[in-house]
Amino acid sequence: MDCHFGGKYRLGRKIGGGSFGEIYVGIDIHTKEEIAIKLENIKTKHPQLINKKSSLKTVLMLADQMISRVEFLHSKSLLHHDIKPNNFVVGLGRNANQVYIIDFGLAKKYKDSLSNEHIPGSLPWQGLVAKTEEARTSEQQTHEKIRDKKISTSIENLCRGYPPVFVLYFRHCRLLRFYDKPDYAYLRRIFRDLFVRKGFVLDQVFAWNVSEYRQSELATTPARNFGGLDDALKGIENLHLHNNIVKDVIHCV
């Protein structure tokens, strides 16, 4: 079936999915550029999950970009409300080293656009109606078990076997109160410091594209440090992301 959206995009192969919808490759009919298209409210199959362990270098480079993406989103007075690995994707072609944040189906504003006032807080259990065990669906019970496990798992146990900076990261996040602003610079710095201490080179070679870069760009592209990368991206990163939030994520209900 040849499916088109908005007279501009053609639906391609399925590349992912979750509880809220499915993600497909979308192709711009005119430019042939590939984007991601999310179709919501579709009954999905259970995809097979293949776990692969990434290198510490890859995790640290991803963390640096992911923190910046969340910071930019917050600078626009938006909360994502569904932060998880599946909602961070990597671009294609010349953007293959660029991390994007996707799926804004649950996002909401936490500041008023006109007054810039923060939304009022509320207790998590306010307005909830107790349900019997029979009334709760299997999915709800699963989510409750996941929630309880997250609450009961200490940061130290969660990060056991990993560098201490991950403990510092989670402690900072968990200590944040409702109106607090995360210290994004501090969070990036602790990961960057570890990156430097380990002697890694910021060549943007992730675990999944080592072979490709060894054959091409590594031979001609000089290594960069974090400072140089920041200077190069300053002034264009936010604009690039702002333009791509709508461009790269399309919600079709």
C-alpha positions in Angstrom: 0.0 0.0 0.0 1.4 3.4 -1.1 0.6 5.7 1.9 1.2 9.4 1.8 1.0 12.1 4.5 0.3 15.8 4.0 1.0 15.5 0.3 4.7 15.5 1.1 5.8 12.3 2.8 5.6 8.7 1.7 5.4 6.0 4.4 8.3 3.5 4.3 9.3 0.5 6.4 8.6 0.1 10.1 11.7 0.8 12.3 10.3 0.7 15.8 7.4 0.8 18.1 6.1 1.0 21.7 3.0 1.2 23.8 1.8 4.5 22.2 2.4 3.8 18.5 4.7 2.7 15.7 7.6 4.5 14.0 8.2 4.2 10.3 10.7 5.6 7.8 9.2 8.6 6.0 10.5 9.8 2.6 10.1 13.4 1.4 8.5 13.0 -2.0 10.4 15.9 -3.4 13.9 15.8 -1.8 14.0 12.1 -1.1 15.2 12.9 2.5 14.4 10.3 5.1 12.6 11.3 8.4 10.8 9.4 11.2 7.0 9.2 11.2 5.1 8.1 14.3 1.7 6.6 13.9 -0.3 6.7 17.2 -3.2 4.7 18.4 -2.3 1.7 16.3 -2.4 -1.8 17.9 1.2 -2.9 17.9 3.0 -6.2 17.9 5.6 -7.0 20.5 9.0 -6.4 18.9 11.9 -8.6 19.7 14.4 -6.9 21.9 18.1 -7.6 21.3 20.4 -6.3 24.1 23.8 -5.1 23.2 26.4 -3.6 25.5 27.8 -0.3 24.3 31.3 0.8 25.1 31.9 3.4 27.9 33.1 5.8 25.2 29.9 5.6 23.3 27.8 6.0 26.4 29.7 9.1 27.5 29.4 10.7 24.0 25.7 9.9 24.0 25.2 11.3 27.5 26.8 14.6 26.5 24.3 15.1 23.6 21.3 13.7 25.4 21.7 16.1 28.3 21.9 19.0 25.8 18.8 17.9 24.1 16.8 17.7 27.3 18.2 21.1 28.3 17.1 22.7 25.0 13.6 21.2 25.4 13.4 22.6 28.9 14.5 26.0 27.6 11.4 26.0 25.5 9.3 25.4 28.7 8.5 21.8 27.7 8.7 18.6 29.7 9.1 15.4 27.6 7.4 13.1 30.1 8.6 9.9 28.3 12.4 10.0 28.6 13.8 6.5 27.7 16.4 5.1 25.3 13.8 4.4 22.6 13.1 8.1 22.3 16.6 9.1 21.4 17.6 8.3 17.8 20.7 9.0 15.7 20.5 10.7 12.3 21.4 9.4 8.9 24.1 10.4 6.4 25.9 13.5 7.3 23.9 13.6 10.5 24.9 10.1 11.6 26.7 11.4 14.7 23.8 13.7 15.7 21.5 12.5 18.5 17.8 13.6 18.3 15.0 13.4 20.9 11.7 12.2 19.5 8.1 11.4 20.5 6.4 14.4 22.0 3.0 12.7 22.5 3.1 13.1 26.3 5.0 16.4 26.4 3.5 19.4 28.2 4.4 22.9 29.0 5.7 23.6 32.6 5.8 27.4 32.2 3.1 29.8 30.9 4.1 31.1 27.5 3.0 34.7 28.3 3.7 35.1 32.0 6.7 32.7 32.2 5.3 31.5 35.5 5.9 27.9 36.6 2.9 25.6 36.7 1.7 24.8 40.3 2.7 21.4 41.8 0.5 18.6 42.9 0.9 15.4 44.9 1.2 12.3 42.8 -1.7 10.6 44.5 -4.2 13.5 44.3 -7.2 12.6 42.2 -6.4 8.9 42.0 -9.3 6.4 42.4 -8.4 3.1 44.0 -9.0 0.1 41.8 -9.4 -3.5 42.7 -6.9 -6.1 41.5 -9.5 -7.3 39.1 -10.2 -3.9 37.7 -6.6 -3.1 36.8 -5.4 -4.3 33.4 -2.4 -6.5 32.9 -0.6 -3.5 31.4 -1.4 -1.3 34.4 -0.1 -4.0 36.8 3.1 -4.3 34.8 3.7 -0.6 35.0 3.1 -0.6 38.7 5.6 -3.4 39.2 8.2 -1.5 37.2 7.5 1.7 39.2 7.8 -0.2 42.5 11.1 -1.8 41.4 12.5 1.6 40.3 11.6 3.1 43.7 13.0 0.2 45.7 16.3 0.0 43.7 19.0 2.2 45.3 21.3 4.3 43.1 24.3 2.4 44.4 22.8 -0.9 43.3 21.7 0.5 40.0 25.2 1.8 39.2 27.2 -1.1 40.7 30.2 -2.0 38.5 30.1 1.4 36.7 32.2 4.5 37.2 31.1 6.7 40.2 30.0 9.6 38.0 26.8 7.7 37.2 26.0 7.7 41.0 26.7 11.5 41.0 24.3 11.9 38.1 21.4 10.1 39.6 21.9 11.7 43.0 21.7 15.1 41.4 18.5 14.2 39.5 16.8 12.6 42.4 17.5 15.5 44.7 15.8 18.0 42.4 12.6 19.4 43.8 9.5 20.4 41.7 10.7 23.9 41.0 14.4 23.2 40.8 16.4 23.7 37.6 18.9 20.9 36.8 22.5 21.9 36.7 23.1 20.8 33.1 26.6 22.2 32.9 27.6 20.2 36.0 26.0 17.0 34.6 27.9 17.4 31.3 31.1 18.2 33.1 31.3 15.1 35.2 30.8 12.9 32.1 33.3 14.9 30.1 35.9 14.7 32.9 35.6 10.9 32.9 35.9 10.9 29.1 39.2 12.8 29.4 40.5 10.7 32.3 39.9 7.6 30.3 42.0 9.0 27.4 39.2 8.8 24.9 39.3 10.9 21.7 36.2 12.8 20.7 36.0 11.6 17.1 32.3 10.9 17.2 32.9 7.3 16.4 30.1 5.3 18.2 30.1 1.6 18.8 27.8 0.9 15.9 29.8 2.8 13.2 33.4 2.0 14.0 34.0 0.0 10.8 32.5 2.7 8.6 34.6 5.5 10.1 37.8 3.5 10.1 37.4 3.2 6.4 36.6 6.8 5.7 36.6 9.8 8.0 39.2 8.7 10.5 41.9 8.9 7.9 41.2 12.6 7.1 39.3 14.2 10.1 41.4 15.6 12.9 40.4 14.7 16.5 38.5 17.3 18.4 38.1 18.0 22.1 34.9 18.9 23.8 35.8 22.6 23.9 36.3 22.7 20.1 33.1 20.9 19.5 31.2 23.3 21.7 32.6 26.3 19.9 31.8 24.8 16.5 28.2 24.1 17.5 27.5 27.2 19.5 24.8 29.4 17.8 23.7 26.7 15.4 22.8 23.7 17.6 19.7 25.2 19.1 18.5 26.4 15.7 19.2 23.0 14.2 17.3 21.2 16.9 14.4 23.7 16.8 13.9 23.2 13.1 14.1 19.4 13.4 11.7 18.9 16.3 8.8 19.4 13.9 10.6 18.1 10.9 11.9 14.8 12.2 8.9 13.8 14.4 5.5 13.7 12.8 2.5 12.6 14.8 -0.3 11.0 12.8 -3.3 10.2 14.9 
